[in-house]
Amino acid sequence: MWSSSSKKLNERSMKIVKTVYNNMKSHPTYTGFTVTIDEYDIEGSASITLTKNGQNVNKFYFYPKHGNGNIESIAIYGAQLNGHFSSINGSKNVFGLKVSEIEIVTNSASPFVDVYIEDY
């Protein structure tokens, strides 16, 4: 993941994140879940959080690319990490964005799926 608090997602990237958020909120798969968005999260990212019965299920961080503010990577925390990894790795696509690299990171405080996005 790219790390600098001085950068943020550009307008186009924020529109992508908001579209993902709106699609999750309206999709039947997420009936019974609470879906929230934070447009200004850690390291210049935006995030979408899924909760059910007050418990966090998944959190998706959308990190900006240095220099242009496009989405460089998406970090996925929470449940079903192997399922997220398999699905994304198989399609090389996440939320309509092409994936350049994907891995499960286990040497951090919380394991997560790290998805690097091709420039758009």
trRosetta pair geometry for C-beta under 8 A, 3 or more apart (Angstrom, degrees):
i j d omega theta_ij theta_ji phi_ij phi_ji
1 43 7.2 72 148 111 119 164
1 61 7.8 15 -129 102 139 129
1 63 5.4 154 -157 -43 95 171
1 72 8.0 122 -148 97 53 113
1 73 5.4 -134 -111 77 67 145
1 75 5.9 -15 -82 -54 131 126
1 114 6.5 -117 -50 -135 86 117
2 7 7.8 -35 131 65 125 142
2 43 7.4 156 99 162 67 125
2 63 5.4 157 47 151 91 126
2 64 6.9 -94 81 82 135 54
2 65 6.6 136 -14 -119 164 38
2 66 5.8 -155 -159 -34 140 92
2 72 5.2 44 -6 75 131 155
2 73 6.7 155 2 17 88 114
3 43 5.2 -70 -132 -133 65 132
4 7 5.2 60 89 9 106 104
4 43 6.8 82 49 -158 27 83
4 44 6.7 7 88 -6 64 133
4 66 6.7 70 24 -98 136 100
5 42 7.9 -69 -103 -173 93 55
5 43 5.9 -90 -84 -118 63 41
5 44 6.0 167 -144 -38 34 87
6 44 7.2 -27 67 -65 24 129
7 44 4.5 20 88 -127 63 172
7 64 4.9 -146 133 91 109 134
7 66 6.2 -125 -59 -111 167 54
7 69 6.6 -158 -179 -91 98 74
8 40 7.4 -27 -129 -117 129 80
8 44 4.3 -138 -89 -158 52 95
8 64 5.8 135 167 -30 15 155
8 69 6.4 11 93 -129 50 109
9 13 3.9 -125 -172 98 104 126
9 14 5.1 136 110 -57 119 77
9 17 6.8 43 141 -14 170 136
9 44 7.0 152 -23 154 63 88
9 45 7.3 60 -35 -141 109 35
9 46 5.6 -48 8 -11 145 110
9 62 6.4 26 -78 117 143 110
9 64 4.7 -151 -76 -79 55 106
9 69 5.4 112 -163 -178 27 90
9 70 7.9 31 -144 -150 73 9
9 71 6.7 14 -123 -75 112 71
10 13 5.0 93 53 12 69 105
10 14 7.1 -132 100 -6 34 90
10 64 7.4 119 -15 -133 68 117
10 68 6.6 -46 -30 152 138 62
10 69 3.1 113 -37 105 88 130
10 70 6.5 -16 23 -62 117 45
11 14 5.8 -55 -146 36 30 110
11 15 6.5 35 153 -23 63 104
12 15 5.6 -53 -154 31 31 115
12 16 6.8 35 148 -20 63 101
12 70 7.4 -19 82 -105 113 74
13 16 5.5 -48 -154 31 37 114
13 17 6.6 36 149 -17 66 102
13 46 7.9 162 131 14 97 127
13 62 7.0 170 169 150 106 127
13 64 6.7 121 105 -106 169 85
13 69 5.9 -146 11 142 137 82
13 70 5.6 166 -70 -139 122 36
13 71 4.9 156 -141 -40 114 82
14 17 5.5 -50 -147 37 37 112
14 18 6.2 36 153 -18 67 106
14 39 6.6 39 -141 -146 114 104
14 46 6.4 122 -117 -40 75 156
15 18 5.7 -54 -144 39 31 110
15 19 6.3 36 153 -23 64 104
16 19 5.7 -55 -150 33 30 112
16 20 6.6 32 151 -19 64 102
16 62 7.8 171 95 -153 106 154
16 71 6.6 -93 80 -21 145 134
16 95 7.1 99 170 136 101 123
16 96 7.7 -142 -148 71 105 115
16 97 7.3 59 -172 -58 144 118
17 20 5.7 -52 -152 34 33 112
17 21 6.4 36 149 -20 65 106
17 37 7.1 125 146 -147 103 123
17 39 7.6 137 103 -116 139 71
17 46 4.6 52 -176 93 169 141
17 48 7.0 -171 -171 -41 90 108
17 62 5.1 -134 -94 26 119 163
17 71 7.7 149 -57 -79 96 128
18 21 5.4 -49 -147 37 35 117
18 22 6.2 34 155 -17 66 105
18 37 7.0 56 -107 -148 62 167
19 22 5.8 -54 -144 39 30 108
19 23 6.2 32 155 -19 64 108
20 23 5.8 -58 -148 38 28 112
20 24 6.4 29 154 -20 64 106
20 48 6.3 -114 111 -35 111 158
20 60 7.7 -97 137 98 143 152
20 95 4.8 -17 -99 -140 121 132
21 24 5.9 -57 -151 34 27 110
21 25 6.4 26 154 -19 63 108
21 35 6.5 157 -159 149 71 117
21 37 4.5 -6 -118 -69 150 129
21 48 5.3 -158 -92 -107 86 122
22 25 5.7 -53 -146 35 32 113
22 26 6.4 9 162 -2 65 112
23 26 6.3 -72 -145 47 26 96
23 27 5.8 34 159 -39 67 112
24 27 5.9 -52 -136 21 27 114
24 30 5.2 67 178 -26 73 165
24 33 7.9 -68 165 93 101 132
24 35 4.7 162 116 -131 115 155
24 48 6.7 119 21 176 158 141
24 50 7.2 -112 178 -84 138 106
25 30 6.9 -81 -105 94 18 140
25 35 4.8 -137 -80 63 74 137
27 30 5.2 71 73 14 90 101
28 31 5.5 -16 -160 -21 51 114
30 33 4.4 -74 -169 45 81 124
30 35 6.0 25 167 -49 146 124
30 50 6.9 -110 -134 -129 114 117
32 52 6.2 31 134 -133 89 106
33 50 5.1 -17 -177 -163 134 95
33 51 6.7 140 -165 70 76 37
33 52 5.1 -54 -107 -77 70 90
33 57 6.7 -68 -129 21 117 148
34 50 7.4 145 75 -157 52 44
34 51 4.7 -17 58 63 102 94
34 52 7.2 176 13 -80 76 38
35 48 6.6 -7 -170 -174 91 100
35 49 7.4 160 -153 81 44 50
35 50 5.8 -13 -101 -101 73 69
36 48 7.2 164 84 -154 44 53
36 49 4.9 -11 59 56 94 98
36 51 7.5 13 4 5 107 108
37 46 6.9 2 -174 174 94 105
37 47 7.2 166 -154 89 51 48
37 48 5.4 -20 -101 -101 73 73
37 49 7.8 -174 -79 18 27 74
38 41 4.6 87 106 -65 120 100
38 46 6.5 179 92 -160 59 60
38 47 4.8 5 52 54 102 91
38 48 8.0 -164 22 -73 69 30
38 49 7.3 41 -7 -11 104 109
39 46 5.1 -19 -140 -122 40 108
40 46 7.2 -11 -55 -98 25 70
41 45 4.7 -44 75 86 101 89
41 46 6.0 119 12 -133 103 20
41 47 4.2 43 -31 -5 163 111
41 61 6.4 -126 99 -127 143 94
42 45 5.8 4 72 34 59 110
42 47 8.0 37 24 -36 79 130
42 61 7.2 -33 57 -134 96 136
43 63 6.3 -10 108 -126 118 102
44 63 7.1 76 82 -150 88 65
44 64 5.0 -65 125 23 120 122
45 61 4.6 13 163 -174 156 94
45 62 5.6 149 -163 71 90 49
45 63 4.8 -43 -92 -90 107 58
45 64 6.9 -156 -89 -10 53 77
46 61 7.7 154 80 -155 36 53
46 62 4.9 -12 60 55 83 110
47 59 5.9 3 -177 -177 122 95
47 60 6.3 159 -155 82 67 52
47 61 4.9 -26 -98 -100 99 61
47 62 6.9 -174 -83 13 43 75
48 59 7.3 168 85 -154 47 51
48 60 4.7 -2 54 54 93 106
48 62 7.8 50 -4 -18 92 107
49 56 6.6 -63 -168 -130 107 94
49 58 7.4 180 -150 94 46 52
49 59 4.8 -9 -106 -107 78 84
49 60 7.8 -159 -72 24 38 67
50 56 7.5 96 82 -163 56 57
50 57 4.5 -57 107 64 100 110
50 58 4.6 24 41 50 114 85
50 59 7.5 -150 25 -71 68 43
50 78 7.5 166 60 111 98 174
51 54 6.3 -7 165 -148 123 11
51 55 6.1 161 -160 76 84 33
51 56 5.4 -49 -101 -96 87 40
51 57 6.0 167 -111 0 27 88
52 55 6.0 -28 68 59 65 87
52 57 5.3 51 3 -48 100 127
56 59 6.5 -19 -167 -40 121 102
56 78 6.0 -125 141 -110 96 118
57 78 5.5 75 138 174 36 141
57 79 5.3 -50 -169 19 68 122
58 76 6.3 -17 -165 -168 110 89
58 77 6.7 150 -156 80 56 53
58 78 3.8 -153 -101 60 48 146
58 79 6.1 -90 -61 40 84 77
58 80 7.5 -47 -73 48 119 98
58 84 7.8 134 -127 -67 138 141
59 76 7.5 161 81 -152 48 44
59 77 4.6 -6 55 57 95 105
59 78 5.8 129 8 -33 69 118
60 74 5.9 -10 -170 -173 94 107
60 75 7.4 157 -155 78 43 48
60 76 5.5 -8 -104 -103 73 75
61 74 6.7 160 79 -156 52 52
61 75 4.4 -1 52 52 108 98
61 76 8.0 -152 23 -67 70 33
61 77 7.6 44 -9 -6 102 105
62 71 5.2 -54 -171 -124 99 114
62 74 5.5 -13 -100 -104 62 83
63 71 7.1 96 66 -155 45 65
63 72 5.5 -56 101 58 92 95
63 73 4.8 -1 51 61 116 84
63 74 7.3 -167 14 -81 80 32
63 75 6.9 53 -22 -9 116 100
64 69 4.9 -33 -153 -139 122 50
64 70 7.1 120 -152 65 67 29
64 71 6.9 -67 -103 -102 42 37
64 72 6.3 52 143 0 21 101
65 68 5.6 -3 87 55 110 86
65 69 6.7 -60 54 10 74 5
65 70 4.7 -2 23 63 124 80
65 71 7.0 45 -21 102 94 10
65 72 3.6 132 -78 -64 78 105
65 119 7.2 43 -76 -105 174 90
66 72 7.5 29 0 -59 63 150
70 117 7.6 -137 141 98 102 125
70 119 6.1 85 93 -141 161 71
70 120 6.1 168 -154 48 135 80
71 74 6.8 15 175 -56 122 89
71 97 6.6 -59 79 -121 133 164
71 117 5.1 29 109 41 94 159
71 120 7.9 14 44 24 88 117
72 116 6.8 -31 159 -143 68 76
72 117 6.2 180 -178 44 17 97
73 114 6.2 -8 -175 -173 129 81
73 115 6.1 150 -161 80 72 52
73 116 5.0 -35 -98 -100 93 57
73 117 6.3 -167 -88 2 33 87
74 94 6.2 -138 47 114 149 146
74 95 7.6 129 -71 15 165 128
74 97 8.0 131 -20 64 130 142
74 115 4.5 -14 59 63 90 111
74 117 6.8 73 -11 -43 93 112
75 112 5.0 23 -176 152 94 142
75 113 7.2 156 -157 78 47 52
75 114 5.6 -11 -106 -105 78 67
75 115 7.5 -171 -77 23 31 75
76 81 6.8 156 107 -121 104 78
76 84 5.2 -134 115 156 157 162
76 112 5.9 159 73 -169 46 86
76 113 4.2 -6 53 53 107 102
76 115 6.9 43 -10 -8 106 113
77 110 5.7 39 -143 124 117 130
77 111 7.9 143 -130 91 71 48
77 112 4.7 -42 -84 -104 71 107
78 81 7.4 155 75 -60 46 87
80 83 4.0 -34 179 38 100 123
80 84 5.9 108 118 -24 87 88
81 84 5.6 -51 -147 36 35 111
81 85 6.2 37 154 -21 66 106
81 104 6.0 100 151 -128 119 116
81 111 6.1 -59 -51 120 177 112
81 112 6.9 -142 -123 -138 129 26
81 113 5.3 175 -158 -40 88 100
82 85 5.6 -53 -146 37 31 114
82 86 6.2 30 157 -19 66 107
82 104 7.4 -5 -89 -83 58 151
83 86 5.9 -53 -142 36 29 108
83 87 6.2 25 161 -16 63 110
84 87 6.1 -62 -147 40 26 109
84 88 6.1 13 163 -8 65 114
84 113 5.0 -140 103 -1 122 162
85 88 6.3 -67 -144 44 22 101
85 89 5.7 17 164 -16 65 118
85 102 6.5 156 -144 150 75 121
85 104 5.4 -35 -85 -59 147 106
85 113 5.1 -155 -73 -115 84 125
86 89 5.9 -58 -135 42 22 108
86 90 6.0 24 162 -22 61 112
87 90 6.0 -61 -150 33 22 111
87 91 6.6 -5 163 4 60 112
88 91 6.4 -71 -144 49 28 93
88 92 7.6 81 165 -90 60 17
88 93 7.2 -140 -146 69 65 37
88 94 4.9 6 -126 -72 114 107
88 99 6.1 111 170 -62 98 161
88 102 5.6 163 112 -117 116 159
88 113 7.2 122 35 162 144 141
88 115 5.9 -69 164 -107 155 131
89 92 7.2 19 -165 -70 28 58
89 99 7.7 -106 -99 107 39 156
89 102 5.2 -138 -83 75 84 142
91 94 7.9 133 83 -58 114 55
91 99 7.9 92 93 14 72 125
92 98 6.5 7 142 -158 91 71
92 99 4.7 -142 -166 53 56 100
93 96 6.9 6 -178 -112 107 14
93 97 6.8 151 -157 72 64 39
93 98 6.1 -36 -101 -104 72 44
93 99 6.1 -130 -65 -6 20 97
94 97 5.7 -27 70 59 70 92
94 99 5.8 74 -2 -64 98 112
94 115 5.5 21 4 167 159 158
94 117 7.5 -101 55 -93 108 96
97 117 4.8 -21 152 -139 131 118
97 118 7.3 180 170 43 82 76
97 120 6.8 -95 -134 -39 91 141
98 117 6.9 106 75 -162 55 67
98 118 4.1 -18 91 28 109 125
98 120 7.6 143 28 -73 97 103
99 102 5.6 3 176 -45 135 110
99 115 5.7 -68 -126 -168 112 98
99 116 6.9 99 -163 74 69 54
99 117 6.5 -57 -107 -105 48 49
99 118 7.1 31 78 -15 2 88
100 116 4.9 -61 63 107 97 101
100 117 6.6 60 5 142 96 9
100 118 4.7 128 -54 -69 102 72
101 115 7.7 166 90 -157 54 39
101 116 4.2 18 53 41 92 122
102 113 6.7 -2 -169 -179 97 97
102 114 7.0 166 -151 87 49 55
102 115 5.0 0 -109 -111 91 70
102 116 7.1 -145 -67 23 49 71
103 113 7.5 173 90 -153 35 57
103 114 5.3 -9 62 57 82 99
104 111 6.4 14 175 -179 95 109
104 112 7.5 -177 -153 95 60 29
104 113 5.5 -36 -100 -99 68 67
104 114 7.6 158 -107 15 17 77
105 108 5.6 33 135 -1 112 117
105 111 6.4 174 89 -151 58 60
105 112 5.4 -5 54 60 102 75
105 113 7.6 167 13 -102 79 15
105 114 5.2 54 -22 -18 117 118
106 111 4.7 -3 -110 -109 62 108
108 111 6.9 142 55 -90 90 33
108 112 6.8 -26 59 13 137 100
117 120 7.4 -46 151 -16 112 106
